[in-house]
Structures are given as C-alpha cells and as structure tokens.
Amino acid sequence: MDSDGNDGTKTAVRKWTEVVKWAAGIKYFVSKVPMNPNQMEHQRQEVHELVAALCGKHDPTDDLGWRKAILAGEILVEIGAHKWDEDQAPHSS
C-alpha cells in the first residue's frame, strides 16, 4: 500500500497514465524505421488491443476500472476519433 492507502496497481496506473498515452501515440503515428502498410497496420492494431484491454469486457465497478476506462478514452482523444473510425472501417483489397 502507498501512503494514500492504495494498492500498487492503482498507484502505477495513476503514475504511468501520461507515459502510456505517449507510448500509444508514438506506436500509432511514429516510427524510427520506414514501414510498409502491413507493419503500420500491425502497429495500429496493437494500440487497438491496448484500448480494448483497458476497457475490459464489463462496465467498470471500482476506481481502477474507471481509471483504465478514462485512460482508454484519453488515448482515443490523442489519436483522434476520426482516425480510429477509419481504422475500424472495412478495407478494400
């Protein structure tokens, strides 16, 4: 427990929120090496999986669950909802 009486997971989520948002944005938009479209799609899919994991399958029931949901929303704001929608649209071959 930390000095506020929170378990380590809550404290970690609070401290690492900005880092996770930054990393998701980097993963989604930036690369140090040129990527082909398949590699970029993989990078973006990993961000989609992160958001899905943060949201969970059920509505949040505690503070940690709500913090994760808020973090997922903040990642979507960083990316831009229109970009997220474009990624979710069926791709033509």
N, C-alpha and C positions, 0 to 999 in steps of 0.2 A: 504494500500500500504506500501511496505517496503522502505528502503532508496534508492533502485535502481529503484523505480517506478513500481515494480512488484506487482501483486495481491498476496494474501496469498497462493493461491493454487500453484503457481509457486515456491514460496519460500519453501513451505512444500515439494514439490517434490524434489527440489534441496537438502534440508537438510536431507531428510529421505531416499534417494536412497540407501545408504550403509546399513541402517537398514533393508529395505525391501529385499534387496538381501540376507542379512544374515538370515533373518527370513525364506525366501523361501528355502534356503539351509538346514536350520535346519528342516523345515517341510518335505522336500523331503528325507533327508538322516538320520536324527537322531530322536530318541525317548527316553524319560525317562523311559518308561514302555515297556515291551515286547509287540509286536503287532502280531496279526495273519495276514495272507496275505490280507484279506479284509480290515482291518484297514489301512495297509500300502498303499493299492490301493486308499483308500479314502484320505489319506494324500497327495499322489501324485496328485490326481485329483484336489485337492484344489489349488495346485501350477499351474496346467494346466489352471484352471479357472482364476487365477490371471494374468497369462501371456496373456490369451485371453482378459481379461478386459483392460489390459494396452495397448494392440494393437488396440482395438476397431474394428469396422466393416469397417471403411473407412480409407484411407490414411491420415496421419497427415497433418493439414493445418496451425498449429501455433507452437510456441516454446514449449508449454506444451505438445502438441500431440507428437512432436518429442522426447521430454524428456521421455515420457512414453514408446514410441517405443524402445528407446535406453535402458531403464531400463529392458524391457521385453527381449531384446537381451542379456543384461548382466546376467540376471537370467539364460537364456539358456546356456551361457558360464559357469556359476557356476555349473550348473547341468551336463553339457556335452551333446552335441548334440546326441551322440550315445545312451545315457540313454533316452532322450526324444523320439527318434525314436523307441526304444524298447517298451516304454510305449504306443506309438500310434499303434503298430502292433497288429493285432487281436490275442487274447489269445485263446489257445485251452482249452477246458473244460476237 
